[in-house]
Amino acid sequence: MIEKLSTKLILISLLVAVTGLGFFMLEESETEISINGVVCNHSSTELWLALTEGERTGTFLLAPDQCTDFFKQDAEAIWASDCSTDPCRYQAWKLGAGRFTVYDEAESASGSVLQIRGWGAGSRWHVTEDWPKPELSSLTYSLVR
């Protein structure tokens, strides 16, 4: 009887220790890449992205018919211009976890209009100051959903 009880106690203690160690490792570990979004550019225009590669964050130019690398790059936002007012200002699509594709939509007096399609949790229009931005003059397109 005492032997059964001590075996159960050892097993429960071992289970609690392994679970605690697992939670500790999850909390203390830093993943090198947390995939927010993968972007594929099927437009005829180069896209400016806010991108994280490992510890490095910056702006990145994505050529037509190219996609970001799922295993190495974490797309944070797609930058565009908004020329509905004078002067033009920044427009950005904040990416959530998911896949996003950009297509040619139309031409306007102020440049190309590109359409973004995709699925992703938390995707929305939002600009924050800490994202790296390209030069506003280099954004020759706007985005619509």
N, C-alpha and C positions, 0 to 999 in steps of 0.2 A: 504494500500500500504506500509506504513512504517512498519506495523506489519509483512508483508511478507518478506520485506527486512531484518528486524532484525532477523527473524527466520532463514533465509538463512545464514546470517552472523554468527549466533550462531552455526549452523550446520557445516559450513565451518571451523570455529575456533576450534570446538570440533574435527573434523576430522584431522585437522593439528596437534592439540595437541596430539591426540592418535597416529598418525603416528610418530611424533617426539619422543614420549615416547617409542614407539616400537623400533625405531632405536637406541635410547639411551640404552635401555635394552639389545639389541643384542650386541652392541659394548662393554658394560661394563661387560656383563656376561662372566664367564669362564666355558666352559663345562668341566666336569670332565673327560670325555672320548670322543675323536674324533676317530672314528673307521677308521683306515687306512687299515688294512688287517686282515682277518681271515685266519688262517693257519690250514690245516688238514694234519696230518702226516700218510700217508698210506705206508710208507717204513718200512723196518725192522730195521732202525737205529734211535737213538734218535737225534732230531734236536735241534740246538742252535738258539734261537731267541733273538733279541733285542726287549724288550717288555715294554709297559707302563701300569701300573695299577694305575688309579687315578693320584696322583702326583708322584708316585714312578716309576723310570725307572731302568731297569737292564737287565741282561741276564737270560734266562729261558730255561730249558731243556724240550722239548715236546716229550713225549714217543710215540712209534709206536701206530697207531690206535687211536690217540687222536687229538682233535681240540682245538684251543684257544677258550676262552669264549667270545662270541660276545658282551655280556653286561658288562664285567668287564675288558677285556684285549684288548690292542691295539698293534698289531704286527707291529713293525717298519721295521724289516729286518730279513732275514734268513742268518745265518753265515755258511760258509763252508771254506774249505782250497783249495788253488790252488798250486799244486805241479808240475806245468808245468815247473817251474824253481827251481833251488836249491839255497837257501833254500826255503821251502814252505812259502806261505804268505796268508793273509786273502783274502777271497772272500765273498761278501755279495750281496744279492738280496734286494734292497730297495723296500718296498711294498707301493703301492698306495691303494686307497680305492678299495676294492674288496675281492675276495675269492681265495685262493691259496691252491693247493694240491701238496704234494710231494710223489713221487713213487720211488721204486727201478728201476734203469736203467741198471746198469752193475757193474762188479767188475774190478778193475784195480790193478796194482802193488802197488799203493799208497793208496788203500782203495776203498770204495764204490763210485759209481757215482750215484747221485740221480737226478731225473728229476722233475722240478717244472712246474706245469701247472696252469693256472688260468686267471682271468681277473681282471684288475685293472688299474685305471688311474694313470699315473706317475710311473709305475713299471719299474725299470731299474737296471743295475749293477752299483753300486756306493758305495764307502766306505767313510764315513766321520769320523773324529777323535772323535767327541762327542758321538757317539753311544757306549754303553757299549759292550765290546767284551768278549767272553770266552777265555780261554787259547788256543793258537794256537795248542798245542799238543793234545788237546781234540777233535779237528775237524778231524775226520777220514773219511770224505767224501767230495766230491766236488759236485757242482750243475751245471746242464745244463738245458736249456729251451727247 
